[in-house]
Amino acid sequence: MQVDCPTCKTPVEWSESNPHRPFCSDRCRLIDLGAWASEDYRIPSAQPVSEDELLESLHQQDQDPDQTH
């Protein structure tokens, strides 16, 4: 099966022999990783969370590390 590299759109074979799949190369994989790290890509949340709400949630998790969400 062939897919397009998400970074450069080059056709790539999707198989065990391609250690970079779905990318064509390590370079394209690192470009994609850098885009995630710099927040060029984002997964939208169901509702916006304020910084105060986020800090409160983190504080609660610190108080009760076994707490599940």
Secondary structure, DSSP 8 states (H G I E B T S, - for coil): -EEE-TTT--EEE-STT-TTTTSSSHHHHHHHHHHHHTTSS----SS---HHHHHHHHHHHHH-TT---
